[in-house]
Amino acid sequence: MDAINDFLSAMLPYTEWAMLILLIGGGIFLAFYSKFMPYRYFGHAIAITTGKYDDKNAKGDVSSLQALSSAVAATVGLGNISGVAIAIYMGGPGVIFWIWITALLGMVIKFYSCSLAIMYRGEDSEGKIQGGPMFYITHGIGEKAKPLAVFFCLAGLFGFLGVFTANQFTQTFVNVVKPDENLVQLGKFNWKLIIGIVLALITSFVIFGGLKKIAKVATAIVPFMVLIYFLAVAVVMVMNASEIIPSLKLIFVEAFNFKTAVTGGFWGLVILGVRRAMFSNEAGLGSAPMYHGQSKNDEPIREGLVAMLGPFIDTIVVCTLTAVVIILSGAYLEAESNGIIMTLIAFEKSLFGMGHVLLMVIVAAFALSTLFTYSYYGVKCLSFLTNAKIGRFFNWYFVGTIVFAAVASVDLVINLIDLAYALMVIPNMIAVLWLAPKVNKAAKEYFVKRRHERT
């Protein structure tokens, strides 16, 4: 495993600058190019999500709310709990500021990419409607761009694995339950391997049921688990109200710290923020368009506005809450290891010594919902490269890698995901920027039509 980790580490510097330019530069361009339109219609986006504009006769398999819930289920998870901890561990509190900036730009990127997912739908080999980067690349730009779509899907076969989730949940269980100490009567076992096998079995019961079953389970789990997490964080904040403002102030002060210990100094801090933000909300990655492309919605702009809410919920809200708890508890000064341990320390210190147990329950729900939804992305990638029948075999590969990830090192898992994500961003963002004029034209027509409907 060390050799694999060394190779991944060596490859990362060659891709992270392309990722930084495309996400930050591309996001800024799209924000100005759209005249900040997605942000201005934030309220309308919420109204669409409530089902006010649902069309039962529209093409697709799931509602816009189900698509958003499934996409958020894949992002509101361990990226928000341990991903934020990893960012603070590696770059200090200031990295959160750059996560915010990337998330704000991610909102407009998701608006464009998920509008394109409806605008340029395709069909798989079984005649079922599909959406996503591979389809708006080939149908929007043309067949000449198919190598970009193939490149995206090949990277997706590694990026859309549940390795980070399985790894971090295993760490959480082992550090909270301490099975070698508390379950000694059961004997000495490789508990990480056992946890990986159990996770793989539970995941298989859902993911082999297809998109509708995944969407149904995600819609049931996501709102509940987010509510519980919010309540836990709210209690911590109320008990430490005097530390909230200083914690937020520290984020802004450290955001421009040129003497940071992060490799690469200031720009290293920015790149780290972009990496963790993309891992948290997946804006620019091209995953959410796969779900939103399946929505029962024939209006691209509506779906784009719904998708825009994802980064806001996931990063601006949830990641910020996690970061504040970690900072005000002082856990970021105590943790000696990378990953979820820092967040466990923060919750244990802040919630009467039992917060880490509550966090383990929350992490279990987050982990399962993420595993359920992530497999679908990989199925679509393999289906595009081959056909729908072969594509379903990705689920077997996905389940197998859960067991591998449970026993792998944190560094190996992080490097694998970071490299795969950076490679996926490149073709996706090229397509989004190329096709942005099409979205602007559709948006102009949509809002003119809305004004006429109201008069």
N, C-alpha and C positions, 0 to 999 in steps of 0.2 A: 504493500500500500504506500510505502514511503516513496517509491519510484514514481508511482502515479501522481502523488501529491506534488513532487518536485517538478514533474512535467507541466501540471496544471498551473503551478505558481509561475513557471517560466513563460507560459503563454499569455497570462493575464495582462502584462504591461502593453502588449501589442494590440489589445482590443479595447482597453478601458478608455483611451483617448477618443477613439471613434465613437464609443458609447456616449462619452461626455459631450462631444460636439453635436451629435445627432439628437440627444435628449434635451440638453439645455439650449443649444443653439436652435434646434428645430422647434422646441416648445416656445421659445421667445418669438420666433418668426410666426408661428401659427397664432399666437395670442394677438399680435399686432395685425396679422393678415386678416383675422376674423373680426377685427375691431372690438375685441374682448366680448364678442357676442355670447359665447357659452356662459360666461359668468353673469351676464346681464339677464339671462333667462333661467337663473337658478330656481326661482319659484315655480316657473312653468315645468321644469324638470321634475320637481317634487309632485306636482299635480298629475303628470303623466304616470309616475310610479304608482300612485294610488289607484290607478285603473280607470281614471276619468275618461281617457281617450282610447280605451281598448276596443279593438275591432275583432269580433268573433269570427269574421269571415276572412281575416287576413291569413296569409301563408305563414307557416312556422309551426313549431312544436310546443313552445312554452310561452308564458306571458312575459312582458317586460320586467315585472317584479320578480318572477322566478329566475329570469336570466341574470338580473342584477344580484339576486340572492346567491345564485350559484357562483357568479364571478367574485362576489365579495367573500363567499365562503372559502374560495381558493386563496384569497388575499388577507382577509381578517382572520388571522390565525397566529401561528408561531412567529411569523415575520414581524408581527406587532409586539410580541412579548419577548422573544429571544433575539429577533433581528435588531430591535432597538438596543437591547443590552449589548449585543456584539458591536454595534456602531459606537456606543458610548465607551465601551471597553477599549476599542482600538483608537478612537479619536477624541474622546472627552465629550463633555456636554455640548460643545459648539457644533458638533456634527448634526445635531437635531435641526438647527436653522437651515442647513442645506438640504435636509430631508424635506422640510416644509416647502422650500423653493421648488424643489423637483416635483413635489406633489401638486402644487398650484399649476405648474406647467403641465403636469401629467393630466390634469383635468381637461385641458384643451386638446391634448394629444388623444385622449380617450374619446372625446367628442368626435374628432375627425375619423379616427380609426373605426369606431363602432357605427358611425354613419355609413362609412364605406362597406362595412360588413353586411348591411341591408341592401345597399345600392348595387353591390356586385355579388349577389349570391350565385352559388353554383349548385351542381348536383353530384352526388357520389355515384359509384358504379351501380348502386341499387336504385338510383333515381330519387333519393331523398335529398331535400333542400339542405345545403350546407353554406356556412359563411366563415370568414376568417381571412388572415393575410394571404394565404396561398391562392384564394379565389379572387380577392381584389387586386392581387398582383397580376394574375394571368388574364382575368376578364377586364380589368381596368386599364392596365398598361399594355397588355397584349401577350400573346404567346412567346414573343421574343424575350420577355422577362421571366419565362418559366424557370431558368436556372436560379433566380433569386428565390422563388417559391420553394424549389427543391432544397436549396441551402437552408432556408428557414425551417423546413420540416426535419431535415437531418439533425440540426442543432436541437430541435424540439424533442427528439427521441431521448436526449439526455437532460435537457432543461425541464421537461415535464415529468420528472420522476418525483416521488414523495420522499426522497432521501433526507432532506433537511428536516422535514416534519417528523419522520420516524426517528431520526437521530436525536433531536431535541426532546421529544416525548420520552424516549428511553432514558436520557440523562435526568429528566425531571423525576421519573418514577424511582430510579435508583437512588437519587439524592434525597427524596422525601421518605420513601418507604424503608430504604436501607435494608434490603432483603437479606443480605449476608449477616446482619446483626439481629434483625427482628423476626426473621423467618428461618432461624438456624435449625429449628426442629424439622424443617422440610429437607434439610441437607444442603450441601454446597452445589450450586448449579451455575451455569453461565446465564445469569438472569437477563442480560441484554439480548442474547439469542432467543430466549423464551419470549420476551416482550415483543421482539421482532416477528416471531412466528404468530403470536396472538393477534398483533396488529394486521398482519397480512391476511389472516383468516377472516377477521371482522370486515376488512375492506373488501374482500372478494365477494361477500354476500350482497353488497350494494352495487359495486361497479359493474358486475356482470348483468345487472338489470337494465342497463342502458341509460340514456339521457333523462328520460322522464322520471325514472326512479331516483336518479342522482338529484335532479332539480327538486323533487318532492321532499327528500330527506334534508337537503340543504336549506330549503325554505322553512322547514320545521325547526332546525337546529340553530341557524344563524341568529335570528332575532333574540332567542332566549339566551344564548351564550354571551352575546354582546351586552344584553341587559345585566346579567349577573356580573360581568366584568366591570361594567360601569358602576354598579352599586358598590363593589369591593373598592374600586379606586376612589369613589366619592367618600367612603368612610375614611380612607387613608388621608384624603385631602382635608376633610373637616377636622380630623384630629391633629393635622399639621398645617392648619390654615396660614399661620404666620410665615411658613417656609415656601409657600407657593410663588409669591412675587420674587423673592431672591433666587429661586430655582430657574424661573423664566428669564430673569436678568442674566444669570450665569450663562444660559444658552446663547443669548445675544452677544455677550462680552467675548465668550470663547470662540464664537463663529469666525472672528477675524483675527484669531491668534496666530501670527506668523511663526511663532516659536513652538507650535504644537509638535508633539512627539511622533505624529503620524508620518510615515515615510512619504517624502515629497512635499513636506511642509504644508503651506496653505492650500496648494492645489491638490495635494494628497488628501486633505480634509474634505475638499469639495467633491473629489472623485468618490471618496468613501461614502459621503452623504448621498450621492447619486446612486451608487450601487445599492445601498440599503433601502433607499426610497423605492427604487425599481423592484427590489425584492419584496418590499412591503405591499405596493399597490399595482405592480406590473404594468404601469403606464409605459407605452412604447414597446412593450414586449410582444404584443400581438395575441395574447391569450384571451383576454376578455372579448375581443371581436368574434371568437369562435362560439362563445355562448350567446352573445347578443345577436349573432347572425341567425340563430335558431328561433328568435322571438316571433310571436304572432303579431307582426307589425310590418306594414308595407310602407311606412313613412320613415325614411332613413334619419331625418333630423331629430324626430322624436326619440328614436333609439339612441342616437348619439348623446342627447341631453340626459337621458336616463343613465347611460354608462358613465357620464361625467361625474355623477354623484359618488362613484366607487372610490376614487382617490381621496375625496373629501372625507367620507366616512372612515376609510381605512387608515389614512395617514394623518390628516390634519386633526382628526378627533382622537382615534384610538392610540396611535403612536405617541401623540403628545401626552396623553394621560399616563401611558407607561413610562415615558421619559421623566415626567415630573415626579412620579412615585420613586423611581430609581435615584433621582438627584436629591430630593428632599430627605430621603431616608439615609443618604450617605452610602448606600450600597455600592455605588460606582467607585468608591475609594477603598472598598474592602475586598471585592472579588479578586481572586487570584487566577481564575480560569475564564476562558472565553465561552460565551453561550448563555444559556438560560439560568445558570447558577446565580448570576447577578440579580435577576428579577426575583428569584426565589428568596434571596437574602433580603431584598427590599420588602417583600410581602410578609416574610416571617417577622421582621423587625417592626413593621407598621401595624400588623393585625394580631396583637395579643399572643404572639408566638405560634399562631396556628394558620397564619396567612399562606404559608407555603403549601399546606394541605389543600386549602381552597383553590389555590392557583393550580395545583396538580389536577383537580377536577375540571377546572376551566380549560386547561391545556389539553386534557383528554378530549373534550368536546371540539376544541379548535383543531386538534390533530386529525380526528376522524373526518370532520367536514372537509378539511383540506385534502386529505387523501382521497375521499370520495369524488371530489370535483377535478382534481388534477389529472386523474387517469384519462378523463374524457379528452383532454387536449392531445395527449400522446396518441390516442386512438385515431383522432382526426389527422394527425401528421402522417402516421403510417398508412392510413387509408388513402391519403392523397398520393403518397409515393408508390403504392401498390394498388389495392382495391379495398372496398369496404369489408369484405369477408376476411382478408388477411389482416386488415387493420385492427380487428377485434382481438387478435393475438397479442397486441401490446399489453392488454390487461394482465396476461400471465407474466410477461417480462416485468411489468410494474410491480406486481405482488412480490415477485422474487427479489427485486432490489430493495424492498422494504426491510427484509431480513438482513441483507447486506449492510444497509445504512444503520441499522440498530447497533451494530458492532463496530462501525467505522469511526475514525477520529473526526472531531468537529472541523478541523482545518481542511481535511480532505473533502468533506461534504460542502463546505463553504466555497472552496476553490472550484469544485466541479460546477456548482450552480452559478457562480459569478461568471465563469468562462462561457458556459452555455447561454446564459442570458445575454451577455454582451454580443455574442455571435447572432442571436435571434433579433436583437434590436436593429442591427445594420440593415438587413433586407426589408424589415417591416417599416422602419422610419423612412427609408428611401421611397417606398411605395406611398406612404401617407403624405409625404411632402410633394411627391409627383402628382398625386390625385387631389390635392387640397383645393384647386380651383373648381373641381366638380362638386365638392361639398359646399363651397361658398355659393355656387349657383343654385344648388338645391335649397340651401338655407334661405336665400333671398326669396325664392318662389314660395317656400313654406310659410314664411312670416307674412308675406303679402296675402296669401290665401287665408291665414288666420285673421288678419285685420278685416278682410271682406266678410268672413263668417260672423264676426262680432258686430258688424254694422247692418 
